Amino acid sequence: MNTSEMICKSCGGNSFVQAMDFINLRPVDKKIALGSERIFTVCLDCGEVVSIKVKNPKNLIR
Ligand SMILES: [Zn+2]
């Protein structure tokens, strides 16, 4: 993901790091679904999470 044009809405900074957690987000009604990891885009200056993206959204509808 291109973060070069993003601006932190909290501090106005434009330096970001992307981080992922390894607890899959799962659909509420399909406990056996694979689910998907989330990718967080975090401001390096203030720690604001400017974006949370589901890596494989189609895994939520299977
Ligand atoms: Zn910031």
N, CA, C, O and the ligand as a Tripos MOL2 file, in Angstrom:
@<TRIPOS>MOLECULE
protein
  249   247    63     0     0
PROTEIN
NO_CHARGES

@<TRIPOS>ATOM
      1 N           0.8430   -1.1970    0.0000 N.3       1 MET1
      2 CA          0.0000    0.0000    0.0000 C.3       1 MET1
      3 C           0.8770    1.2450    0.0000 C.2       1 MET1
      4 O           1.8540    1.3320    0.7440 O.2       1 MET1
      5 N           0.5210    2.1890   -0.8290 N.am      2 ASN2
      6 CA          1.2880    3.4320   -0.9160 C.3       2 ASN2
      7 C           0.8460    4.3950    0.1840 C.2       2 ASN2
      8 O          -0.3070    4.8240    0.2240 O.2       2 ASN2
      9 N           1.7770    4.7260    1.0710 N.am      3 THR3
     10 CA          1.4330    5.6240    2.1680 C.3       3 THR3
     11 C           2.0380    7.0050    1.9600 C.2       3 THR3
     12 O           1.9360    7.8530    2.8460 O.2       3 THR3
     13 N           2.6620    7.2510    0.8200 N.am      4 SER4
     14 CA          3.4170    8.4880    0.6570 C.3       4 SER4
     15 C           2.5300    9.7220    0.5840 C.2       4 SER4
     16 O           2.9870   10.8350    0.8420 O.2       4 SER4
     17 N           1.2580    9.5270    0.2330 N.am      5 GLU5
     18 CA          0.3730   10.6900    0.1280 C.3       5 GLU5
     19 C          -0.5460   10.8220    1.3280 C.2       5 GLU5
     20 O          -1.4320   11.6760    1.3430 O.2       5 GLU5
     21 N          -0.3410    9.9790    2.3380 N.am      6 MET6
     22 CA         -1.2090   10.0350    3.5050 C.3       6 MET6
     23 C          -0.7000   11.0850    4.4870 C.2       6 MET6
     24 O           0.5020   11.3160    4.6130 O.2       6 MET6
     25 N          -1.6380   11.7050    5.1710 N.am      7 ILE7
     26 CA         -1.3120   12.6760    6.2070 C.3       7 ILE7
     27 C          -2.0380   12.2580    7.4820 C.2       7 ILE7
     28 O          -3.2310   11.9530    7.4560 O.2       7 ILE7
     29 N          -1.3190   12.2480    8.5820 N.am      8 CYS8
     30 CA         -1.9350   11.9100    9.8560 C.3       8 CYS8
     31 C          -2.9380   12.9930   10.2400 C.2       8 CYS8
     32 O          -2.6030   14.1770   10.2730 O.2       8 CYS8
     33 N          -4.1730   12.5780   10.5290 N.am      9 LYS9
     34 CA         -5.1940   13.5660   10.8750 C.3       9 LYS9
     35 C          -5.0210   14.0970   12.2900 C.2       9 LYS9
     36 O          -5.6470   15.0890   12.6620 O.2       9 LYS9
     37 N          -4.1820   13.4470   13.0730 N.am     10 SER10
     38 CA         -3.9770   13.8730   14.4470 C.3      10 SER10
     39 C          -2.8380   14.8890   14.5720 C.2      10 SER10
     40 O          -2.9880   15.9040   15.2530 O.2      10 SER10
     41 N          -1.6890   14.6190   13.9130 N.am     11 CYS11
     42 CA         -0.5310   15.4990   14.0890 C.3      11 CYS11
     43 C          -0.0350   16.1030   12.7710 C.2      11 CYS11
     44 O           0.8590   16.9490   12.7810 O.2      11 CYS11
     45 N          -0.6020   15.6800   11.6440 N.am     12 GLY12
     46 CA         -0.1650   16.2140   10.3560 C.3      12 GLY12
     47 C           1.0870   15.5690    9.8200 C.2      12 GLY12
     48 O           1.5750   15.9720    8.7650 O.2      12 GLY12
     49 N           1.6220   14.5830   10.5050 N.am     13 GLY13
     50 CA          2.8310   13.9100   10.0530 C.3      13 GLY13
     51 C           2.5770   13.0500    8.8240 C.2      13 GLY13
     52 O           1.4380   12.7020    8.5110 O.2      13 GLY13
     53 N           3.6610   12.7160    8.1380 N.am     14 ASN14
     54 CA          3.4930   11.8810    6.9450 C.3      14 ASN14
     55 C           4.4460   10.6830    6.9360 C.2      14 ASN14
     56 O           4.7630   10.1410    5.8770 O.2      14 ASN14
     57 N           4.8940   10.2800    8.1150 N.am     15 SER15
     58 CA          5.7320    9.0880    8.2230 C.3      15 SER15
     59 C           4.9180    7.9840    8.8810 C.2      15 SER15
     60 O           4.3810    8.1520    9.9760 O.2      15 SER15
     61 N           4.8410    6.8640    8.1970 N.am     16 PHE16
     62 CA          3.9970    5.7920    8.7030 C.3      16 PHE16
     63 C           4.7400    4.4670    8.6800 C.2      16 PHE16
     64 O           5.6940    4.2750    7.9250 O.2      16 PHE16
     65 N           4.2770    3.5650    9.5250 N.am     17 VAL17
     66 CA          4.7680    2.1960    9.4800 C.3      17 VAL17
     67 C           3.5350    1.3020    9.4290 C.2      17 VAL17
     68 O           2.5060    1.6050   10.0340 O.2      17 VAL17
     69 N           3.6550    0.2030    8.7010 N.am     18 GLN18
     70 CA          2.5470   -0.7290    8.6480 C.3      18 GLN18
     71 C           2.8440   -1.9140    9.5400 C.2      18 GLN18
     72 O           3.9570   -2.4390    9.5640 O.2      18 GLN18
     73 N           1.8270   -2.3200   10.2680 N.am     19 ALA19
     74 CA          1.9800   -3.4200   11.1960 C.3      19 ALA19
     75 C           0.7890   -4.3460   11.0660 C.2      19 ALA19
     76 O          -0.3050   -3.9210   10.6950 O.2      19 ALA19
     77 N           1.0050   -5.6000   11.3690 N.am     20 MET20
     78 CA         -0.0440   -6.5910   11.2170 C.3      20 MET20
     79 C          -0.2010   -7.3300   12.5250 C.2      20 MET20
     80 O           0.7820   -7.6040   13.2130 O.2      20 MET20
     81 N          -1.4360   -7.6550   12.8710 N.am     21 ASP21
     82 CA         -1.5870   -8.5860   13.9840 C.3      21 ASP21
     83 C          -1.9170   -9.9590   13.4060 C.2      21 ASP21
     84 O          -2.2870  -10.0860   12.2390 O.2      21 ASP21
     85 N          -1.7800  -10.9520   14.2200 N.am     22 PHE22
     86 CA         -1.9290  -12.3120   13.7170 C.3      22 PHE22
     87 C          -3.1380  -13.0010   14.3350 C.2      22 PHE22
     88 O          -3.2250  -14.2280   14.3690 O.2      22 PHE22
     89 N          -4.0620  -12.1890   14.8200 N.am     23 ILE23
     90 CA         -5.3450  -12.7210   15.2690 C.3      23 ILE23
     91 C          -6.3390  -12.4200   14.1600 C.2      23 ILE23
     92 O          -6.6610  -11.2590   13.9090 O.2      23 ILE23
     93 N          -6.8120  -13.4350   13.5130 N.am     24 ASN24
     94 CA         -7.6700  -13.2070   12.3620 C.3      24 ASN24
     95 C          -9.0150  -12.6250   12.7770 C.2      24 ASN24
     96 O          -9.6160  -13.0230   13.7750 O.2      24 ASN24
     97 N          -9.4610  -11.6690   11.9730 N.am     25 LEU25
     98 CA        -10.8160  -11.1630   12.0870 C.3      25 LEU25
     99 C         -11.7400  -12.1610   11.4030 C.2      25 LEU25
    100 O         -11.5070  -12.5460   10.2570 O.2      25 LEU25
    101 N         -12.7850  -12.5770   12.1070 N.am     26 ARG26
    102 CA        -13.6680  -13.6070   11.5490 C.3      26 ARG26
    103 C         -15.1000  -13.1040   11.4590 C.2      26 ARG26
    104 O         -15.5300  -12.2740   12.2590 O.2      26 ARG26
    105 N         -15.8230  -13.6090   10.4860 N.am     27 PRO27
    106 CA        -17.2410  -13.2450   10.4030 C.3      27 PRO27
    107 C         -17.9970  -13.7920   11.6020 C.2      27 PRO27
    108 O         -17.7070  -14.8980   12.0580 O.2      27 PRO27
    109 N         -18.9720  -13.0300   12.1270 N.am     28 VAL28
    110 CA        -19.6380  -13.4130   13.3660 C.3      28 VAL28
    111 C         -20.4640  -14.6810   13.2300 C.2      28 VAL28
    112 O         -20.6520  -15.4060   14.2060 O.2      28 VAL28
    113 N         -20.9570  -14.9550   12.0290 N.am     29 ASP29
    114 CA        -21.8650  -16.0860   11.8790 C.3      29 ASP29
    115 C         -21.1970  -17.3120   11.2670 C.2      29 ASP29
    116 O         -21.8580  -18.3170   11.0040 O.2      29 ASP29
    117 N         -19.8900  -17.2290   11.0420 N.am     30 LYS30
    118 CA        -19.1870  -18.3620   10.4340 C.3      30 LYS30
    119 C         -17.9010  -18.6070   11.1980 C.2      30 LYS30
    120 O         -16.8210  -18.1940   10.7780 O.2      30 LYS30
    121 N         -18.0340  -19.2830   12.3240 N.am     31 LYS31
    122 CA        -16.9030  -19.4360   13.2250 C.3      31 LYS31
    123 C         -15.7630  -20.2420   12.6070 C.2      31 LYS31
    124 O         -14.6130  -20.1190   13.0260 O.2      31 LYS31
    125 N         -16.0820  -21.0630   11.6160 N.am     32 ILE32
    126 CA        -15.0290  -21.8760   11.0200 C.3      32 ILE32
    127 C         -14.3750  -21.2140    9.8150 C.2      32 ILE32
    128 O         -13.4490  -21.7650    9.2190 O.2      32 ILE32
    129 N         -14.8560  -20.0460    9.4670 N.am     33 ALA33
    130 CA        -14.2640  -19.3540    8.3180 C.3      33 ALA33
    131 C         -12.7990  -19.0550    8.6070 C.2      33 ALA33
    132 O         -12.3780  -18.9190    9.7550 O.2      33 ALA33
    133 N         -12.0620  -18.9600    7.5520 N.am     34 LEU34
    134 CA        -10.6340  -18.7050    7.6850 C.3      34 LEU34
    135 C         -10.3540  -17.3610    8.3410 C.2      34 LEU34
    136 O          -9.4560  -17.2390    9.1740 O.2      34 LEU34
    137 N         -11.1180  -16.3730    7.9660 N.am     35 GLY35
    138 CA        -10.8790  -15.0410    8.5110 C.3      35 GLY35
    139 C          -9.6820  -14.3980    7.8420 C.2      35 GLY35
    140 O          -9.1330  -14.9260    6.8750 O.2      35 GLY35
    141 N          -9.2870  -13.2590    8.3670 N.am     36 SER36
    142 CA         -8.1980  -12.5350    7.7280 C.3      36 SER36
    143 C          -7.4410  -11.7020    8.7340 C.2      36 SER36
    144 O          -8.0040  -11.1980    9.7060 O.2      36 SER36
    145 N          -6.1470  -11.5660    8.4780 N.am     37 GLU37
    146 CA         -5.3480  -10.6570    9.2840 C.3      37 GLU37
    147 C          -5.7120   -9.2170    8.9580 C.2      37 GLU37
    148 O          -6.2890   -8.9230    7.9120 O.2      37 GLU37
    149 N          -5.3590   -8.3230    9.8850 N.am     38 ARG38
    150 CA         -5.5670   -6.8990    9.6570 C.3      38 ARG38
    151 C          -4.2170   -6.2090    9.5360 C.2      38 ARG38
    152 O          -3.2470   -6.5840   10.1940 O.2      38 ARG38
    153 N          -4.1750   -5.2100    8.6950 N.am     39 ILE39
    154 CA         -2.9620   -4.4200    8.5250 C.3      39 ILE39
    155 C          -3.2370   -3.0180    9.0590 C.2      39 ILE39
    156 O          -4.1530   -2.3330    8.6030 O.2      39 ILE39
    157 N          -2.4390   -2.6100   10.0210 N.am     40 PHE40
    158 CA         -2.5810   -1.2900   10.6290 C.3      40 PHE40
    159 C          -1.5340   -0.3570   10.0390 C.2      40 PHE40
    160 O          -0.3680   -0.7250    9.9000 O.2      40 PHE40
    161 N          -1.9560    0.8410    9.6990 N.am     41 THR41
    162 CA         -1.0070    1.8660    9.2930 C.3      41 THR41
    163 C          -0.9310    2.8760   10.4260 C.2      41 THR41
    164 O          -1.9210    3.5250   10.7660 O.2      41 THR41
    165 N           0.2610    3.0000   11.0070 N.am     42 VAL42
    166 CA          0.4450    3.7560   12.2370 C.3      42 VAL42
    167 C           1.3560    4.9530   11.9890 C.2      42 VAL42
    168 O           2.4040    4.8080   11.3590 O.2      42 VAL42
    169 N           0.9790    6.1140   12.4660 N.am     43 CYS43
    170 CA          1.8060    7.3060   12.3680 C.3      43 CYS43
    171 C           3.0440    7.1490   13.2330 C.2      43 CYS43
    172 O           2.9410    6.8290   14.4170 O.2      43 CYS43
    173 N           4.2150    7.3710   12.6480 N.am     44 LEU44
    174 CA          5.4620    7.2240   13.4090 C.3      44 LEU44
    175 C           5.6580    8.3640   14.3950 C.2      44 LEU44
    176 O           6.4120    8.2270   15.3580 O.2      44 LEU44
    177 N           4.9980    9.4700   14.1690 N.am     45 ASP45
    178 CA          5.2090   10.6300   15.0300 C.3      45 ASP45
    179 C           4.3610   10.5890   16.2940 C.2      45 ASP45
    180 O           4.8450   10.9260   17.3750 O.2      45 ASP45
    181 N           3.1000   10.1820   16.1720 N.am     46 CYS46
    182 CA          2.2230   10.2530   17.3460 C.3      46 CYS46
    183 C           1.5400    8.9320   17.6760 C.2      46 CYS46
    184 O           0.9010    8.8130   18.7210 O.2      46 CYS46
    185 N           1.6650    7.9350   16.7970 N.am     47 GLY47
    186 CA          1.0720    6.6410   17.0930 C.3      47 GLY47
    187 C          -0.3700    6.4930   16.6690 C.2      47 GLY47
    188 O          -0.9770    5.4470   16.8990 O.2      47 GLY47
    189 N          -0.9340    7.5220   16.0530 N.am     48 GLU48
    190 CA         -2.3070    7.4310   15.5710 C.3      48 GLU48
    191 C          -2.4280    6.3000   14.5430 C.2      48 GLU48
    192 O          -1.5940    6.1780   13.6460 O.2      48 GLU48
    193 N          -3.4560    5.4870   14.6790 N.am     49 VAL49
    194 CA         -3.7320    4.4870   13.6450 C.3      49 VAL49
    195 C          -4.5850    5.1520   12.5780 C.2      49 VAL49
    196 O          -5.7560    5.4580   12.8030 O.2      49 VAL49
    197 N          -3.9960    5.3680   11.4330 N.am     50 VAL50
    198 CA         -4.7020    6.1170   10.3900 C.3      50 VAL50
    199 C          -5.5050    5.1950    9.4740 C.2      50 VAL50
    200 O          -6.3820    5.6570    8.7450 O.2      50 VAL50
    201 N          -5.2100    3.9020    9.5080 N.am     51 SER51
    202 CA         -5.9260    2.9810    8.6410 C.3      51 SER51
    203 C          -5.8620    1.5820    9.2170 C.2      51 SER51
    204 O          -4.8120    1.1450    9.6890 O.2      51 SER51
    205 N          -6.9680    0.8870    9.1810 N.am     52 ILE52
    206 CA         -6.9760   -0.5430    9.4840 C.3      52 ILE52
    207 C          -7.5560   -1.2340    8.2590 C.2      52 ILE52
    208 O          -8.6960   -0.9770    7.8710 O.2      52 ILE52
    209 N          -6.7830   -2.0900    7.6720 N.am     53 LYS53
    210 CA         -7.2300   -2.7540    6.4520 C.3      53 LYS53
    211 C          -7.2540   -4.2500    6.6690 C.2      53 LYS53
    212 O          -6.3110   -4.8230    7.2160 O.2      53 LYS53
    213 N          -8.3400   -4.8850    6.2380 N.am     54 VAL54
    214 CA         -8.4180   -6.3400    6.2800 C.3      54 VAL54
    215 C          -7.6730   -6.8910    5.0710 C.2      54 VAL54
    216 O          -7.9480   -6.5140    3.9320 O.2      54 VAL54
    217 N          -6.7210   -7.7940    5.3360 N.am     55 LYS55
    218 CA         -5.8420   -8.2450    4.2670 C.3      55 LYS55
    219 C          -6.5890   -9.0340    3.1910 C.2      55 LYS55
    220 O          -6.3720   -8.8280    1.9970 O.2      55 LYS55
    221 N          -7.4560   -9.9250    3.6180 N.am     56 ASN56
    222 CA         -8.1790  -10.7790    2.6590 C.3      56 ASN56
    223 C          -9.6850  -10.6990    2.9250 C.2      56 ASN56
    224 O         -10.2590  -11.6230    3.5010 O.2      56 ASN56
    225 N         -10.3200   -9.6130    2.5120 N.am     57 PRO57
    226 CA        -11.7330   -9.4310    2.8590 C.3      57 PRO57
    227 C         -12.6280  -10.5380    2.3340 C.2      57 PRO57
    228 O         -13.6760  -10.8050    2.9230 O.2      57 PRO57
    229 N         -12.2510  -11.1810    1.2620 N.am     58 LYS58
    230 CA        -13.1050  -12.2620    0.7310 C.3      58 LYS58
    231 C         -13.1500  -13.4520    1.6650 C.2      58 LYS58
    232 O         -14.0740  -14.2620    1.5960 O.2      58 LYS58
    233 N         -12.1560  -13.5670    2.5450 N.am     59 ASN59
    234 CA        -12.1930  -14.6580    3.5090 C.3      59 ASN59
    235 C         -13.3310  -14.4950    4.4980 C.2      59 ASN59
    236 O         -13.6760  -15.4490    5.1950 O.2      59 ASN59
    237 N         -13.9190  -13.3220    4.5770 N.am     60 LEU60
    238 CA        -14.9970  -13.0780    5.5290 C.3      60 LEU60
    239 C         -16.3600  -13.5120    5.0050 C.2      60 LEU60
    240 O         -17.3300  -13.5350    5.7620 O.2      60 LEU60
    241 N         -16.4480  -13.8500    3.7450 N.am     61 ILE61
    242 CA        -17.7430  -14.2390    3.1970 C.3      61 ILE61
    243 C         -17.7840  -15.7070    2.7780 C.2      61 ILE61
    244 O         -18.7930  -16.1840    2.2590 O.2      61 ILE61
    245 N         -16.6930  -16.4090    3.0050 N.am     62 ARG62
    246 CA        -16.7010  -17.8220    2.6500 C.3      62 ARG62
    247 C         -17.3740  -18.6620    3.7080 C.2      62 ARG62
    248 O         -17.4650  -19.8810    3.5620 O.2      62 ARG62
    249 ZN          0.4780   11.5340   13.8310 Zn       63 ZN63
@<TRIPOS>BOND
     1     1     2 1
     2     2     3 1
     3     3     4 2
     4     3     5 am
     5     5     6 1
     6     6     7 1
     7     7     8 2
     8     7     9 am
     9     9    10 1
    10    10    11 1
    11    11    12 2
    12    11    13 am
    13    13    14 1
    14    14    15 1
    15    15    16 2
    16    15    17 am
    17    17    18 1
    18    18    19 1
    19    19    20 2
    20    19    21 am
    21    21    22 1
    22    22    23 1
    23    23    24 2
    24    23    25 am
    25    25    26 1
    26    26    27 1
    27    27    28 2
    28    27    29 am
    29    29    30 1
    30    30    31 1
    31    31    32 2
    32    31    33 am
    33    33    34 1
    34    34    35 1
    35    35    36 2
    36    35    37 am
    37    37    38 1
    38    38    39 1
    39    39    40 2
    40    39    41 am
    41    41    42 1
    42    42    43 1
    43    43    44 2
    44    43    45 am
    45    45    46 1
    46    46    47 1
    47    47    48 2
    48    47    49 am
    49    49    50 1
    50    50    51 1
    51    51    52 2
    52    51    53 am
    53    53    54 1
    54    54    55 1
    55    55    56 2
    56    55    57 am
    57    57    58 1
    58    58    59 1
    59    59    60 2
    60    59    61 am
    61    61    62 1
    62    62    63 1
    63    63    64 2
    64    63    65 am
    65    65    66 1
    66    66    67 1
    67    67    68 2
    68    67    69 am
    69    69    70 1
    70    70    71 1
    71    71    72 2
    72    71    73 am
    73    73    74 1
    74    74    75 1
    75    75    76 2
    76    75    77 am
    77    77    78 1
    78    78    79 1
    79    79    80 2
    80    79    81 am
    81    81    82 1
    82    82    83 1
    83    83    84 2
    84    83    85 am
    85    85    86 1
    86    86    87 1
    87    87    88 2
    88    87    89 am
    89    89    90 1
    90    90    91 1
    91    91    92 2
    92    91    93 am
    93    93    94 1
    94    94    95 1
    95    95    96 2
    96    95    97 am
    97    97    98 1
    98    98    99 1
    99    99   100 2
   100    99   101 am
   101   101   102 1
   102   102   103 1
   103   103   104 2
   104   103   105 am
   105   105   106 1
   106   106   107 1
   107   107   108 2
   108   107   109 am
   109   109   110 1
   110   110   111 1
   111   111   112 2
   112   111   113 am
   113   113   114 1
   114   114   115 1
   115   115   116 2
   116   115   117 am
   117   117   118 1
   118   118   119 1
   119   119   120 2
   120   119   121 am
   121   121   122 1
   122   122   123 1
   123   123   124 2
   124   123   125 am
   125   125   126 1
   126   126   127 1
   127   127   128 2
   128   127   129 am
   129   129   130 1
   130   130   131 1
   131   131   132 2
   132   131   133 am
   133   133   134 1
   134   134   135 1
   135   135   136 2
   136   135   137 am
   137   137   138 1
   138   138   139 1
   139   139   140 2
   140   139   141 am
   141   141   142 1
   142   142   143 1
   143   143   144 2
   144   143   145 am
   145   145   146 1
   146   146   147 1
   147   147   148 2
   148   147   149 am
   149   149   150 1
   150   150   151 1
   151   151   152 2
   152   151   153 am
   153   153   154 1
   154   154   155 1
   155   155   156 2
   156   155   157 am
   157   157   158 1
   158   158   159 1
   159   159   160 2
   160   159   161 am
   161   161   162 1
   162   162   163 1
   163   163   164 2
   164   163   165 am
   165   165   166 1
   166   166   167 1
   167   167   168 2
   168   167   169 am
   169   169   170 1
   170   170   171 1
   171   171   172 2
   172   171   173 am
   173   173   174 1
   174   174   175 1
   175   175   176 2
   176   175   177 am
   177   177   178 1
   178   178   179 1
   179   179   180 2
   180   179   181 am
   181   181   182 1
   182   182   183 1
   183   183   184 2
   184   183   185 am
   185   185   186 1
   186   186   187 1
   187   187   188 2
   188   187   189 am
   189   189   190 1
   190   190   191 1
   191   191   192 2
   192   191   193 am
   193   193   194 1
   194   194   195 1
   195   195   196 2
   196   195   197 am
   197   197   198 1
   198   198   199 1
   199   199   200 2
   200   199   201 am
   201   201   202 1
   202   202   203 1
   203   203   204 2
   204   203   205 am
   205   205   206 1
   206   206   207 1
   207   207   208 2
   208   207   209 am
   209   209   210 1
   210   210   211 1
   211   211   212 2
   212   211   213 am
   213   213   214 1
   214   214   215 1
   215   215   216 2
   216   215   217 am
   217   217   218 1
   218   218   219 1
   219   219   220 2
   220   219   221 am
   221   221   222 1
   222   222   223 1
   223   223   224 2
   224   223   225 am
   225   225   226 1
   226   226   227 1
   227   227   228 2
   228   227   229 am
   229   229   230 1
   230   230   231 1
   231   231   232 2
   232   231   233 am
   233   233   234 1
   234   234   235 1
   235   235   236 2
   236   235   237 am
   237   237   238 1
   238   238   239 1
   239   239   240 2
   240   239   241 am
   241   241   242 1
   242   242   243 1
   243   243   244 2
   244   243   245 am
   245   245   246 1
   246   246   247 1
   247   247   248 2
@<TRIPOS>SUBSTRUCTURE
     1 MET1         2 RESIDUE 1 A MET
     2 ASN2         6 RESIDUE 1 A ASN
     3 THR3        10 RESIDUE 1 A THR
     4 SER4        14 RESIDUE 1 A SER
     5 GLU5        18 RESIDUE 1 A GLU
     6 MET6        22 RESIDUE 1 A MET
     7 ILE7        26 RESIDUE 1 A ILE
     8 CYS8        30 RESIDUE 1 A CYS
     9 LYS9        34 RESIDUE 1 A LYS
    10 SER10       38 RESIDUE 1 A SER
    11 CYS11       42 RESIDUE 1 A CYS
    12 GLY12       46 RESIDUE 1 A GLY
    13 GLY13       50 RESIDUE 1 A GLY
    14 ASN14       54 RESIDUE 1 A ASN
    15 SER15       58 RESIDUE 1 A SER
    16 PHE16       62 RESIDUE 1 A PHE
    17 VAL17       66 RESIDUE 1 A VAL
    18 GLN18       70 RESIDUE 1 A GLN
    19 ALA19       74 RESIDUE 1 A ALA
    20 MET20       78 RESIDUE 1 A MET
    21 ASP21       82 RESIDUE 1 A ASP
    22 PHE22       86 RESIDUE 1 A PHE
    23 ILE23       90 RESIDUE 1 A ILE
    24 ASN24       94 RESIDUE 1 A ASN
    25 LEU25       98 RESIDUE 1 A LEU
    26 ARG26      102 RESIDUE 1 A ARG
    27 PRO27      106 RESIDUE 1 A PRO
    28 VAL28      110 RESIDUE 1 A VAL
    29 ASP29      114 RESIDUE 1 A ASP
    30 LYS30      118 RESIDUE 1 A LYS
    31 LYS31      122 RESIDUE 1 A LYS
    32 ILE32      126 RESIDUE 1 A ILE
    33 ALA33      130 RESIDUE 1 A ALA
    34 LEU34      134 RESIDUE 1 A LEU
    35 GLY35      138 RESIDUE 1 A GLY
    36 SER36      142 RESIDUE 1 A SER
    37 GLU37      146 RESIDUE 1 A GLU
    38 ARG38      150 RESIDUE 1 A ARG
    39 ILE39      154 RESIDUE 1 A ILE
    40 PHE40      158 RESIDUE 1 A PHE
    41 THR41      162 RESIDUE 1 A THR
    42 VAL42      166 RESIDUE 1 A VAL
    43 CYS43      170 RESIDUE 1 A CYS
    44 LEU44      174 RESIDUE 1 A LEU
    45 ASP45      178 RESIDUE 1 A ASP
    46 CYS46      182 RESIDUE 1 A CYS
    47 GLY47      186 RESIDUE 1 A GLY
    48 GLU48      190 RESIDUE 1 A GLU
    49 VAL49      194 RESIDUE 1 A VAL
    50 VAL50      198 RESIDUE 1 A VAL
    51 SER51      202 RESIDUE 1 A SER
    52 ILE52      206 RESIDUE 1 A ILE
    53 LYS53      210 RESIDUE 1 A LYS
    54 VAL54      214 RESIDUE 1 A VAL
    55 LYS55      218 RESIDUE 1 A LYS
    56 ASN56      222 RESIDUE 1 A ASN
    57 PRO57      226 RESIDUE 1 A PRO
    58 LYS58      230 RESIDUE 1 A LYS
    59 ASN59      234 RESIDUE 1 A ASN
    60 LEU60      238 RESIDUE 1 A LEU
    61 ILE61      242 RESIDUE 1 A ILE
    62 ARG62      246 RESIDUE 1 A ARG
    63 ZN63       249 GROUP 0 **** ****
